[in-house]
Amino acid sequence: MTVKLFHTENNQLMEDISIEILRSGNIASGEYVNKFERGLESVLNQKHVVTLNNMSNAIFLALYLSGVSYGDEVITTSFACMATNSSIATLGATVRWVDLERQSVCMDPAQLELAINERTKAVILYHTSGYPAQVKIISEICRKHNIVLIEDCDNAFLATLDGINVGSFGDFSIYSFYPNRLINTLDGAALVCRDKKDAIRAKKLSRYGIDNTNFRNDLGEINSQSDIPEAGWAMGLSNYCSALGYVQLGGLGLKLERTRRNTLTLIDGLSHYSEIQIINPVAGSKPSYWTLLILCHEREALLRFLRSKNIHASSLHYRNDSYSCFVSKSNVELTNTKYIQEKILSIPCGWWLTEDDLQSIISSFAEIMPNLNKTFGPSGCI
């Protein structure tokens, strides 16, 4: 038996709609693009959703709409997937790395404010592994300094802070529909814009800059009077992928409820071990738990043991500030980021896990814990 860290959704509704779309021939464009966007607006309780073909393009477009260009600075954290930060480099902007809060995966608001300067154009705030960051405080800092806030909610779908969905605080927010996310559209993403004008512009830019309201005439031919004042890219989500996402919207609540229930079972079974420390969510937050995050001083030994038991744990990310593709002017020591990188471990907790899977994880920890020597004290340190 293998306990998977991630799972790819596949159900009868998805298979049925796949056949329907393939037989119709309306694979690239069609009614489900609009249906999926409006459905997402309803589920997320947000307006101005634009679906795109992947999350990196969604972040690229958010930065582009924010006016980020060569020489501008974007503040972000380095413990993230390259999908979060790569667009800073491709736009020719400079990245300024800021540290995490102590023993946390969340951006430190105090360090953020210290990093802001006259060249700062935007902040990318990553809600790591579905754990909400201090987004309310950070959004207030960004407003005070007139800086664009982009929330990366790629695996924080329906996570909340003080009862409000993350992604509702920033100027832009990003959601991912990569196969191992809560919604699987083969690949895909959503860009949510606070300003309707940005959403209209994003929609055009995602299809070469074309204005679909007047691009074709009554015969379906290209309208010679339709101008394209700003060239864009091929970034739109297809009708086929949109249909796959649309039919999954109805089951999200049950999947998320089961994920959270699984997580509580694991926390109850693991929290008494001094050899590990479970990362606590921000006060008032309700994570969507892409994975359960723990810290362990002997992380490599624990990881190897869990893998030997066919439990697919992972160290999750690798610090992006180690990559030479980024131009950076940061001169601060990312002490807390270093600590997290060395000790973090992601544990499976998703909706697909059975009771046997959960007990296998708990019993495996019980077996290895006596062999781990370094423990956490009351303060979280050795």
BALOBA-1460 file (C-alpha; in Angstrom, 3 decimals):
// residues 382
<rec num="1" residu="m" x="0.000" y="0.000" z="0.000"/>
<rec num="2" residu="t" x="1.289" y="3.448" z="-0.971"/>
<rec num="3" residu="v" x="0.117" y="6.535" z="0.901"/>
<rec num="4" residu="k" x="0.237" y="9.318" z="-1.682"/>
<rec num="5" residu="l" x="1.207" y="12.864" z="-0.777"/>
<rec num="6" residu="f" x="-0.917" y="14.151" z="-3.679"/>
<rec num="7" residu="h" x="-3.742" y="12.730" z="-5.744"/>
<rec num="8" residu="t" x="-5.172" y="13.447" z="-9.182"/>
<rec num="9" residu="e" x="-8.948" y="13.781" z="-9.250"/>
<rec num="10" residu="n" x="-10.793" y="11.581" z="-11.724"/>
<rec num="11" residu="n" x="-14.498" y="10.829" z="-11.510"/>
<rec num="12" residu="q" x="-17.423" y="9.800" z="-13.669"/>
<rec num="13" residu="l" x="-18.579" y="13.375" z="-14.231"/>
<rec num="14" residu="m" x="-15.162" y="14.268" z="-15.619"/>
<rec num="15" residu="e" x="-15.134" y="11.246" z="-17.914"/>
<rec num="16" residu="d" x="-18.654" y="11.975" z="-19.166"/>
<rec num="17" residu="i" x="-17.947" y="15.649" z="-19.878"/>
<rec num="18" residu="s" x="-14.679" y="14.701" z="-21.598"/>
<rec num="19" residu="i" x="-16.572" y="12.543" z="-24.078"/>
<rec num="20" residu="e" x="-19.208" y="15.247" z="-24.559"/>
<rec num="21" residu="i" x="-16.638" y="17.951" z="-25.351"/>
<rec num="22" residu="l" x="-14.485" y="15.726" z="-27.566"/>
<rec num="23" residu="r" x="-17.487" y="14.630" z="-29.622"/>
<rec num="24" residu="s" x="-18.771" y="18.200" z="-29.931"/>
<rec num="25" residu="g" x="-15.462" y="19.411" z="-31.341"/>
<rec num="26" residu="n" x="-15.660" y="22.530" z="-29.148"/>
<rec num="27" residu="i" x="-12.351" y="21.807" z="-27.455"/>
<rec num="28" residu="a" x="-10.586" y="25.169" z="-27.623"/>
<rec num="29" residu="s" x="-13.526" y="27.506" z="-27.065"/>
<rec num="30" residu="g" x="-17.120" y="27.135" z="-25.964"/>
<rec num="31" residu="e" x="-19.714" y="27.739" z="-23.279"/>
<rec num="32" residu="y" x="-17.835" y="26.085" z="-20.409"/>
<rec num="33" residu="v" x="-15.168" y="28.785" z="-20.284"/>
<rec num="34" residu="n" x="-17.772" y="31.287" z="-19.107"/>
<rec num="35" residu="k" x="-19.582" y="28.704" z="-16.962"/>
<rec num="36" residu="f" x="-16.411" y="27.806" z="-15.101"/>
<rec num="37" residu="e" x="-15.459" y="31.444" z="-14.516"/>
<rec num="38" residu="r" x="-18.907" y="32.329" z="-13.182"/>
<rec num="39" residu="g" x="-18.950" y="29.147" z="-11.072"/>
<rec num="40" residu="l" x="-15.600" y="30.059" z="-9.526"/>
<rec num="41" residu="e" x="-16.896" y="33.543" z="-8.704"/>
<rec num="42" residu="s" x="-19.790" y="31.959" z="-6.830"/>
<rec num="43" residu="v" x="-17.660" y="29.431" z="-4.926"/>
<rec num="44" residu="l" x="-14.935" y="31.934" z="-4.029"/>
<rec num="45" residu="n" x="-17.408" y="34.747" z="-3.328"/>
<rec num="46" residu="q" x="-15.342" y="37.025" z="-5.559"/>
<rec num="47" residu="k" x="-15.869" y="38.935" z="-8.785"/>
<rec num="48" residu="h" x="-13.797" y="39.327" z="-11.950"/>
<rec num="49" residu="v" x="-12.365" y="35.817" z="-12.422"/>
<rec num="50" residu="v" x="-10.315" y="35.154" z="-15.567"/>
<rec num="51" residu="t" x="-9.270" y="31.548" z="-16.209"/>
<rec num="52" residu="l" x="-5.831" y="30.878" z="-17.703"/>
<rec num="53" residu="n" x="-3.788" y="27.913" z="-18.882"/>
<rec num="54" residu="n" x="-1.402" y="27.747" z="-15.897"/>
<rec num="55" residu="m" x="-0.563" y="29.555" z="-12.661"/>
<rec num="56" residu="s" x="2.819" y="30.875" z="-13.797"/>
<rec num="57" residu="n" x="1.088" y="32.775" z="-16.580"/>
<rec num="58" residu="a" x="-1.495" y="33.983" z="-14.067"/>
<rec num="59" residu="i" x="1.218" y="35.462" z="-11.843"/>
<rec num="60" residu="f" x="3.015" y="36.870" z="-14.904"/>
<rec num="61" residu="l" x="-0.181" y="38.586" z="-15.980"/>
<rec num="62" residu="a" x="-0.840" y="39.924" z="-12.454"/>
<rec num="63" residu="l" x="2.656" y="41.424" z="-12.364"/>
<rec num="64" residu="y" x="2.264" y="42.814" z="-15.893"/>
<rec num="65" residu="l" x="-1.085" y="44.400" z="-15.005"/>
<rec num="66" residu="s" x="0.589" y="45.865" z="-11.917"/>
<rec num="67" residu="g" x="3.018" y="47.707" z="-14.180"/>
<rec num="68" residu="v" x="6.055" y="45.659" z="-13.143"/>
<rec num="69" residu="s" x="8.869" y="45.954" z="-15.660"/>
<rec num="70" residu="y" x="12.653" y="45.955" z="-15.940"/>
<rec num="71" residu="g" x="14.342" y="47.342" z="-12.836"/>
<rec num="72" residu="d" x="11.253" y="47.415" z="-10.633"/>
<rec num="73" residu="e" x="11.384" y="45.491" z="-7.369"/>
<rec num="74" residu="v" x="9.005" y="42.748" z="-6.279"/>
<rec num="75" residu="i" x="9.034" y="41.493" z="-2.697"/>
<rec num="76" residu="t" x="8.416" y="37.813" z="-2.033"/>
<rec num="77" residu="t" x="9.550" y="34.852" z="0.051"/>
<rec num="78" residu="s" x="12.069" y="32.325" z="-1.258"/>
<rec num="79" residu="f" x="10.550" y="29.159" z="0.236"/>
<rec num="80" residu="a" x="8.175" y="28.574" z="-2.659"/>
<rec num="81" residu="c" x="7.747" y="26.766" z="-5.939"/>
<rec num="82" residu="m" x="9.350" y="28.392" z="-8.992"/>
<rec num="83" residu="a" x="5.826" y="28.710" z="-10.373"/>
<rec num="84" residu="t" x="5.346" y="31.459" z="-7.797"/>
<rec num="85" residu="n" x="8.462" y="33.531" z="-8.422"/>
<rec num="86" residu="s" x="9.806" y="32.791" z="-11.921"/>
<rec num="87" residu="s" x="7.731" y="35.535" z="-13.567"/>
<rec num="88" residu="i" x="9.651" y="38.183" z="-11.611"/>
<rec num="89" residu="a" x="12.766" y="37.160" z="-13.517"/>
<rec num="90" residu="t" x="11.087" y="36.806" z="-16.911"/>
<rec num="91" residu="l" x="9.745" y="40.361" z="-16.632"/>
<rec num="92" residu="g" x="13.260" y="41.636" z="-15.905"/>
<rec num="93" residu="a" x="12.327" y="42.815" z="-12.434"/>
<rec num="94" residu="t" x="14.492" y="42.613" z="-9.336"/>
<rec num="95" residu="v" x="13.434" y="40.386" z="-6.474"/>
<rec num="96" residu="r" x="13.811" y="41.381" z="-2.851"/>
<rec num="97" residu="w" x="13.584" y="38.336" z="-0.604"/>
<rec num="98" residu="v" x="12.085" y="38.691" z="2.862"/>
<rec num="99" residu="d" x="12.181" y="36.235" z="5.711"/>
<rec num="100" residu="l" x="9.465" y="34.052" z="7.176"/>
<rec num="101" residu="e" x="8.081" y="34.428" z="10.654"/>
<rec num="102" residu="r" x="9.822" y="32.312" z="13.278"/>
<rec num="103" residu="q" x="9.023" y="28.579" z="12.915"/>
<rec num="104" residu="s" x="6.380" y="29.448" z="10.324"/>
<rec num="105" residu="v" x="5.892" y="29.223" z="6.569"/>
<rec num="106" residu="c" x="4.333" y="32.708" z="6.462"/>
<rec num="107" residu="m" x="5.934" y="35.960" z="5.317"/>
<rec num="108" residu="d" x="7.011" y="38.144" z="8.223"/>
<rec num="109" residu="p" x="5.012" y="41.419" z="7.992"/>
<rec num="110" residu="a" x="7.634" y="43.359" z="9.935"/>
<rec num="111" residu="q" x="10.397" y="42.245" z="7.554"/>
<rec num="112" residu="l" x="8.166" y="43.100" z="4.599"/>
<rec num="113" residu="e" x="7.728" y="46.678" z="5.739"/>
<rec num="114" residu="l" x="11.471" y="47.073" z="6.279"/>
<rec num="115" residu="a" x="12.125" y="45.855" z="2.718"/>
<rec num="116" residu="i" x="9.839" y="48.377" z="1.007"/>
<rec num="117" residu="n" x="11.580" y="51.210" z="-0.877"/>
<rec num="118" residu="e" x="10.906" y="53.635" z="-3.708"/>
<rec num="119" residu="r" x="11.424" y="50.925" z="-6.362"/>
<rec num="120" residu="t" x="8.986" y="48.430" z="-4.811"/>
<rec num="121" residu="k" x="6.111" y="47.813" z="-7.221"/>
<rec num="122" residu="a" x="4.426" y="44.651" z="-5.915"/>
<rec num="123" residu="v" x="4.379" y="41.958" z="-3.254"/>
<rec num="124" residu="i" x="3.721" y="38.274" z="-3.971"/>
<rec num="125" residu="l" x="2.304" y="36.629" z="-0.856"/>
<rec num="126" residu="y" x="2.351" y="32.830" z="-0.945"/>
<rec num="127" residu="h" x="-0.135" y="30.963" z="1.262"/>
<rec num="128" residu="t" x="2.203" y="27.995" z="1.650"/>
<rec num="129" residu="s" x="0.637" y="24.536" z="1.313"/>
<rec num="130" residu="g" x="-2.824" y="25.959" z="2.001"/>
<rec num="131" residu="y" x="-1.822" y="27.719" z="5.258"/>
<rec num="132" residu="p" x="-3.081" y="31.335" z="5.224"/>
<rec num="133" residu="a" x="-0.412" y="33.973" z="5.786"/>
<rec num="134" residu="q" x="-0.856" y="37.194" z="7.780"/>
<rec num="135" residu="v" x="-2.662" y="38.588" z="4.773"/>
<rec num="136" residu="k" x="-4.852" y="41.080" z="6.603"/>
<rec num="137" residu="i" x="-1.828" y="42.829" z="8.149"/>
<rec num="138" residu="i" x="0.169" y="42.579" z="4.939"/>
<rec num="139" residu="s" x="-2.657" y="44.011" z="2.819"/>
<rec num="140" residu="e" x="-2.806" y="47.013" z="5.182"/>
<rec num="141" residu="i" x="0.965" y="47.527" z="4.800"/>
<rec num="142" residu="c" x="0.670" y="47.389" z="1.005"/>
<rec num="143" residu="r" x="-2.191" y="49.879" z="0.959"/>
<rec num="144" residu="k" x="-0.266" y="52.248" z="3.235"/>
<rec num="145" residu="h" x="2.685" y="52.239" z="0.822"/>
<rec num="146" residu="n" x="0.552" y="52.141" z="-2.363"/>
<rec num="147" residu="i" x="2.011" y="48.762" z="-3.427"/>
<rec num="148" residu="v" x="0.155" y="46.063" z="-5.357"/>
<rec num="149" residu="l" x="-0.516" y="42.846" z="-3.396"/>
<rec num="150" residu="i" x="-0.711" y="39.570" z="-5.334"/>
<rec num="151" residu="e" x="-1.978" y="36.617" z="-3.288"/>
<rec num="152" residu="d" x="-0.674" y="33.247" z="-4.435"/>
<rec num="153" residu="c" x="-3.485" y="30.901" z="-3.384"/>
<rec num="154" residu="d" x="-2.404" y="28.127" z="-5.728"/>
<rec num="155" residu="n" x="-3.013" y="25.419" z="-3.106"/>
<rec num="156" residu="a" x="-5.078" y="27.477" z="-0.650"/>
<rec num="157" residu="f" x="-8.450" y="27.138" z="-2.368"/>
<rec num="158" residu="l" x="-11.186" y="28.063" z="0.183"/>
<rec num="159" residu="a" x="-8.703" y="28.564" z="3.025"/>
<rec num="160" residu="t" x="-9.917" y="31.398" z="5.257"/>
<rec num="161" residu="l" x="-8.661" y="34.072" z="7.639"/>
<rec num="162" residu="d" x="-11.209" y="35.454" z="10.106"/>
<rec num="163" residu="g" x="-13.929" y="33.756" z="8.063"/>
<rec num="164" residu="i" x="-12.910" y="35.441" z="4.788"/>
<rec num="165" residu="n" x="-11.497" y="33.458" z="1.867"/>
<rec num="166" residu="v" x="-7.812" y="34.131" z="1.255"/>
<rec num="167" residu="g" x="-7.487" y="35.748" z="-2.131"/>
<rec num="168" residu="s" x="-10.041" y="38.385" z="-1.090"/>
<rec num="169" residu="f" x="-7.499" y="40.782" z="0.450"/>
<rec num="170" residu="g" x="-5.130" y="41.580" z="-2.401"/>
<rec num="171" residu="d" x="-5.361" y="43.468" z="-5.681"/>
<rec num="172" residu="f" x="-4.929" y="40.154" z="-7.512"/>
<rec num="173" residu="s" x="-5.137" y="36.528" z="-6.453"/>
<rec num="174" residu="i" x="-4.041" y="33.341" z="-8.162"/>
<rec num="175" residu="y" x="-5.539" y="29.847" z="-8.003"/>
<rec num="176" residu="s" x="-4.043" y="26.726" z="-9.565"/>
<rec num="177" residu="f" x="-5.865" y="23.804" z="-11.190"/>
<rec num="178" residu="y" x="-2.783" y="21.679" z="-11.741"/>
<rec num="179" residu="p" x="-3.622" y="17.941" z="-11.450"/>
<rec num="180" residu="n" x="-2.587" y="17.675" z="-7.783"/>
<rec num="181" residu="r" x="-4.757" y="20.613" z="-6.647"/>
<rec num="182" residu="l" x="-8.287" y="20.529" z="-5.215"/>
<rec num="183" residu="i" x="-9.628" y="21.104" z="-8.745"/>
<rec num="184" residu="n" x="-7.905" y="19.240" z="-11.587"/>
<rec num="185" residu="t" x="-8.270" y="20.707" z="-15.086"/>
<rec num="186" residu="l" x="-5.161" y="18.893" z="-16.448"/>
<rec num="187" residu="d" x="-3.469" y="22.262" z="-16.057"/>
<rec num="188" residu="g" x="-4.936" y="25.688" z="-15.521"/>
<rec num="189" residu="a" x="-5.385" y="28.607" z="-13.192"/>
<rec num="190" residu="a" x="-7.588" y="31.535" z="-12.310"/>
<rec num="191" residu="l" x="-6.626" y="35.174" z="-11.960"/>
<rec num="192" residu="v" x="-8.974" y="37.190" z="-9.750"/>
<rec num="193" residu="c" x="-8.856" y="40.952" z="-10.179"/>
<rec num="194" residu="r" x="-10.150" y="43.471" z="-7.652"/>
<rec num="195" residu="d" x="-10.678" y="46.012" z="-10.449"/>
<rec num="196" residu="k" x="-13.076" y="45.107" z="-13.271"/>
<rec num="197" residu="k" x="-10.945" y="47.062" z="-15.755"/>
<rec num="198" residu="d" x="-7.980" y="44.810" z="-14.966"/>
<rec num="199" residu="a" x="-10.126" y="41.726" z="-15.572"/>
<rec num="200" residu="i" x="-11.286" y="43.029" z="-18.958"/>
<rec num="201" residu="r" x="-7.701" y="43.784" z="-19.915"/>
<rec num="202" residu="a" x="-6.511" y="40.391" z="-18.635"/>
<rec num="203" residu="k" x="-9.151" y="38.628" z="-20.711"/>
<rec num="204" residu="k" x="-7.925" y="40.365" z="-23.851"/>
<rec num="205" residu="l" x="-4.237" y="39.820" z="-23.091"/>
<rec num="206" residu="s" x="-4.829" y="36.106" z="-22.508"/>
<rec num="207" residu="r" x="-5.822" y="35.827" z="-26.176"/>
<rec num="208" residu="y" x="-3.269" y="37.951" z="-28.030"/>
<rec num="209" residu="g" x="-4.996" y="41.206" z="-27.064"/>
<rec num="210" residu="i" x="-8.156" y="40.375" z="-29.013"/>
<rec num="211" residu="d" x="-11.434" y="41.980" z="-27.930"/>
<rec num="212" residu="n" x="-13.931" y="39.154" z="-28.345"/>
<rec num="213" residu="t" x="-16.886" y="41.553" z="-28.242"/>
<rec num="214" residu="n" x="-16.096" y="42.910" z="-31.717"/>
<rec num="215" residu="f" x="-13.311" y="40.806" z="-33.223"/>
<rec num="216" residu="r" x="-15.651" y="38.973" z="-35.606"/>
<rec num="217" residu="n" x="-18.515" y="40.263" z="-37.754"/>
<rec num="218" residu="d" x="-21.986" y="38.800" z="-38.219"/>
<rec num="219" residu="l" x="-20.584" y="36.206" z="-40.645"/>
<rec num="220" residu="g" x="-18.010" y="35.017" z="-38.106"/>
<rec num="221" residu="e" x="-15.173" y="36.553" z="-40.110"/>
<rec num="222" residu="i" x="-12.475" y="38.775" z="-38.625"/>
<rec num="223" residu="n" x="-13.797" y="42.314" z="-38.313"/>
<rec num="224" residu="s" x="-11.524" y="44.706" z="-40.188"/>
<rec num="225" residu="q" x="-12.614" y="47.526" z="-37.859"/>
<rec num="226" residu="s" x="-11.520" y="45.699" z="-34.687"/>
<rec num="227" residu="d" x="-8.201" y="47.036" z="-33.437"/>
<rec num="228" residu="i" x="-5.649" y="45.306" z="-31.168"/>
<rec num="229" residu="p" x="-3.928" y="48.207" z="-29.367"/>
<rec num="230" residu="e" x="-2.017" y="45.948" z="-26.934"/>
<rec num="231" residu="a" x="-0.602" y="42.588" z="-28.030"/>
<rec num="232" residu="g" x="-0.971" y="39.706" z="-25.634"/>
<rec num="233" residu="w" x="-0.256" y="35.995" z="-25.398"/>
<rec num="234" residu="a" x="-1.930" y="32.582" z="-25.711"/>
<rec num="235" residu="m" x="-2.873" y="32.104" z="-22.065"/>
<rec num="236" residu="g" x="-6.568" y="31.262" z="-22.051"/>
<rec num="237" residu="l" x="-8.033" y="28.091" z="-20.543"/>
<rec num="238" residu="s" x="-9.658" y="25.828" z="-23.132"/>
<rec num="239" residu="n" x="-13.318" y="24.853" z="-23.194"/>
<rec num="240" residu="y" x="-12.286" y="21.235" z="-22.535"/>
<rec num="241" residu="c" x="-10.272" y="22.066" z="-19.397"/>
<rec num="242" residu="s" x="-12.963" y="24.501" z="-18.260"/>
<rec num="243" residu="a" x="-15.602" y="21.794" z="-18.528"/>
<rec num="244" residu="l" x="-13.486" y="19.449" z="-16.400"/>
<rec num="245" residu="g" x="-13.235" y="22.139" z="-13.745"/>
<rec num="246" residu="y" x="-16.889" y="23.101" z="-13.916"/>
<rec num="247" residu="v" x="-18.170" y="19.618" z="-13.085"/>
<rec num="248" residu="q" x="-15.909" y="19.451" z="-10.003"/>
<rec num="249" residu="l" x="-17.265" y="22.603" z="-8.349"/>
<rec num="250" residu="g" x="-20.147" y="20.792" z="-6.671"/>
<rec num="251" residu="g" x="-17.952" y="18.357" z="-4.747"/>
<rec num="252" residu="l" x="-15.429" y="20.795" z="-3.306"/>
<rec num="253" residu="g" x="-17.057" y="21.176" z="0.097"/>
<rec num="254" residu="l" x="-17.019" y="17.466" z="0.876"/>
<rec num="255" residu="k" x="-13.415" y="17.056" z="-0.302"/>
<rec num="256" residu="l" x="-12.217" y="19.957" z="1.803"/>
<rec num="257" residu="e" x="-14.182" y="18.778" z="4.845"/>
<rec num="258" residu="r" x="-12.603" y="15.342" z="4.569"/>
<rec num="259" residu="t" x="-9.109" y="16.831" z="4.195"/>
<rec num="260" residu="r" x="-9.559" y="18.883" z="7.348"/>
<rec num="261" residu="r" x="-10.957" y="15.891" z="9.231"/>
<rec num="262" residu="n" x="-7.980" y="13.780" z="8.146"/>
<rec num="263" residu="t" x="-5.629" y="16.521" z="9.300"/>
<rec num="264" residu="l" x="-7.226" y="16.667" z="12.745"/>
<rec num="265" residu="t" x="-6.851" y="12.884" z="13.050"/>
<rec num="266" residu="l" x="-3.147" y="13.142" z="12.222"/>
<rec num="267" residu="i" x="-2.580" y="16.068" z="14.569"/>
<rec num="268" residu="d" x="-4.269" y="14.161" z="17.376"/>
<rec num="269" residu="g" x="-2.083" y="11.117" z="16.664"/>
<rec num="270" residu="l" x="1.220" y="12.994" z="16.310"/>
<rec num="271" residu="s" x="1.109" y="16.075" z="18.533"/>
<rec num="272" residu="h" x="2.443" y="14.342" z="21.673"/>
<rec num="273" residu="y" x="5.855" y="13.547" z="20.132"/>
<rec num="274" residu="s" x="8.614" y="15.909" z="21.272"/>
<rec num="275" residu="e" x="10.773" y="14.792" z="18.314"/>
<rec num="276" residu="i" x="8.559" y="16.729" z="15.905"/>
<rec num="277" residu="q" x="6.733" y="20.039" z="15.967"/>
<rec num="278" residu="i" x="3.505" y="20.560" z="14.059"/>
<rec num="279" residu="i" x="3.411" y="23.980" z="12.381"/>
<rec num="280" residu="n" x="0.491" y="25.956" z="13.765"/>
<rec num="281" residu="p" x="-1.757" y="27.967" z="11.455"/>
<rec num="282" residu="v" x="-2.040" y="31.739" z="11.899"/>
<rec num="283" residu="a" x="-4.554" y="32.693" z="14.597"/>
<rec num="284" residu="g" x="-8.059" y="32.962" z="13.154"/>
<rec num="285" residu="s" x="-7.169" y="31.020" z="10.015"/>
<rec num="286" residu="k" x="-8.616" y="27.821" z="8.620"/>
<rec num="287" residu="p" x="-6.138" y="26.168" z="6.209"/>
<rec num="288" residu="s" x="-7.177" y="24.064" z="3.250"/>
<rec num="289" residu="y" x="-4.183" y="21.794" z="4.002"/>
<rec num="290" residu="w" x="-2.576" y="20.801" z="0.727"/>
<rec num="291" residu="t" x="-0.311" y="18.920" z="3.106"/>
<rec num="292" residu="l" x="0.210" y="18.805" z="6.875"/>
<rec num="293" residu="l" x="3.445" y="20.609" z="7.761"/>
<rec num="294" residu="i" x="5.754" y="19.534" z="10.572"/>
<rec num="295" residu="l" x="9.302" y="20.320" z="11.706"/>
<rec num="296" residu="c" x="11.905" y="17.730" z="12.632"/>
<rec num="297" residu="h" x="15.560" y="18.251" z="13.595"/>
<rec num="298" residu="e" x="16.367" y="14.874" z="12.006"/>
<rec num="299" residu="r" x="14.230" y="15.450" z="8.940"/>
<rec num="300" residu="e" x="16.274" y="13.328" z="6.517"/>
<rec num="301" residu="a" x="16.156" y="10.259" z="8.761"/>
<rec num="302" residu="l" x="12.393" y="10.656" z="9.198"/>
<rec num="303" residu="l" x="11.843" y="11.198" z="5.476"/>
<rec num="304" residu="r" x="13.849" y="8.124" z="4.521"/>
<rec num="305" residu="f" x="11.986" y="5.989" z="7.038"/>
<rec num="306" residu="l" x="8.558" y="7.151" z="5.844"/>
<rec num="307" residu="r" x="9.536" y="6.500" z="2.230"/>
<rec num="308" residu="s" x="10.613" y="2.963" z="3.239"/>
<rec num="309" residu="k" x="7.066" y="2.529" z="4.541"/>
<rec num="310" residu="n" x="5.641" y="3.775" z="1.200"/>
<rec num="311" residu="i" x="4.453" y="7.011" z="2.769"/>
<rec num="312" residu="h" x="5.187" y="9.821" z="0.316"/>
<rec num="313" residu="a" x="6.292" y="12.653" z="2.585"/>
<rec num="314" residu="s" x="8.382" y="15.501" z="1.139"/>
<rec num="315" residu="s" x="10.458" y="18.550" z="2.055"/>
<rec num="316" residu="l" x="8.060" y="20.400" z="-0.305"/>
<rec num="317" residu="h" x="10.087" y="23.325" z="-1.760"/>
<rec num="318" residu="y" x="13.644" y="24.516" z="-2.183"/>
<rec num="319" residu="r" x="14.724" y="28.094" z="-1.558"/>
<rec num="320" residu="n" x="14.385" y="30.123" z="-4.767"/>
<rec num="321" residu="d" x="17.075" y="32.564" z="-3.643"/>
<rec num="322" residu="s" x="19.630" y="29.848" z="-4.406"/>
<rec num="323" residu="y" x="18.931" y="30.177" z="-8.159"/>
<rec num="324" residu="s" x="21.106" y="32.486" z="-10.242"/>
<rec num="325" residu="c" x="18.269" y="33.364" z="-12.650"/>
<rec num="326" residu="f" x="17.042" y="35.975" z="-10.173"/>
<rec num="327" residu="v" x="18.468" y="39.475" z="-9.909"/>
<rec num="328" residu="s" x="18.313" y="40.309" z="-6.209"/>
<rec num="329" residu="k" x="19.230" y="43.268" z="-4.054"/>
<rec num="330" residu="s" x="18.333" y="41.634" z="-0.744"/>
<rec num="331" residu="n" x="21.043" y="41.895" z="1.858"/>
<rec num="332" residu="v" x="19.281" y="40.389" z="4.867"/>
<rec num="333" residu="e" x="19.965" y="36.978" z="6.320"/>
<rec num="334" residu="l" x="16.914" y="34.742" z="5.842"/>
<rec num="335" residu="t" x="17.442" y="33.012" z="9.186"/>
<rec num="336" residu="n" x="13.938" y="31.655" z="9.621"/>
<rec num="337" residu="t" x="13.746" y="30.538" z="5.994"/>
<rec num="338" residu="k" x="16.977" y="28.588" z="6.459"/>
<rec num="339" residu="y" x="15.556" y="26.945" z="9.576"/>
<rec num="340" residu="i" x="12.347" y="25.925" z="7.758"/>
<rec num="341" residu="q" x="14.246" y="24.619" z="4.718"/>
<rec num="342" residu="e" x="16.354" y="22.334" z="6.894"/>
<rec num="343" residu="k" x="13.569" y="20.972" z="9.102"/>
<rec num="344" residu="i" x="10.230" y="21.053" z="7.302"/>
<rec num="345" residu="l" x="8.381" y="17.946" z="6.182"/>
<rec num="346" residu="s" x="5.047" y="17.659" z="4.361"/>
<rec num="347" residu="i" x="2.810" y="14.793" z="5.435"/>
<rec num="348" residu="p" x="-0.121" y="13.425" z="3.371"/>
<rec num="349" residu="c" x="-3.515" y="14.521" z="4.704"/>
<rec num="350" residu="g" x="-5.721" y="14.863" z="1.613"/>
<rec num="351" residu="w" x="-9.304" y="13.831" z="1.006"/>
<rec num="352" residu="w" x="-8.275" y="10.611" z="-0.800"/>
<rec num="353" residu="l" x="-6.701" y="9.035" z="2.292"/>
<rec num="354" residu="t" x="-8.516" y="6.133" z="3.938"/>
<rec num="355" residu="e" x="-8.664" y="5.384" z="7.645"/>
<rec num="356" residu="d" x="-6.057" y="2.684" z="7.032"/>
<rec num="357" residu="d" x="-3.794" y="5.272" z="5.376"/>
<rec num="358" residu="l" x="-4.078" y="7.577" z="8.370"/>
<rec num="359" residu="q" x="-3.339" y="4.791" z="10.820"/>
<rec num="360" residu="s" x="-0.369" y="3.706" z="8.708"/>
<rec num="361" residu="i" x="1.098" y="7.218" z="9.010"/>
<rec num="362" residu="i" x="0.470" y="7.363" z="12.765"/>
<rec num="363" residu="s" x="1.900" y="3.899" z="13.418"/>
<rec num="364" residu="s" x="4.977" y="4.641" z="11.297"/>
<rec num="365" residu="f" x="5.703" y="7.710" z="13.394"/>
<rec num="366" residu="a" x="5.298" y="5.639" z="16.544"/>
<rec num="367" residu="e" x="7.891" y="3.191" z="15.201"/>
<rec num="368" residu="i" x="10.542" y="5.755" z="14.254"/>
<rec num="369" residu="m" x="10.205" y="8.297" z="17.073"/>
<rec num="370" residu="p" x="12.353" y="6.373" z="19.635"/>
<rec num="371" residu="n" x="15.213" y="6.441" z="17.096"/>
<rec num="372" residu="l" x="15.208" y="10.229" z="16.736"/>
<rec num="373" residu="n" x="17.363" y="11.854" z="19.392"/>
<rec num="374" residu="k" x="16.846" y="15.589" z="18.974"/>
<rec num="375" residu="t" x="13.641" y="16.948" z="20.464"/>
<rec num="376" residu="f" x="11.800" y="20.278" z="20.644"/>
<rec num="377" residu="g" x="11.494" y="22.031" z="23.975"/>
<rec num="378" residu="p" x="8.550" y="24.178" z="25.132"/>
<rec num="379" residu="s" x="9.819" y="27.110" z="23.056"/>
<rec num="380" residu="g" x="10.088" y="24.988" z="19.924"/>
<rec num="381" residu="c" x="13.887" y="24.866" z="20.043"/>
<rec num="382" residu="i" x="16.189" y="21.965" z="20.877"/>
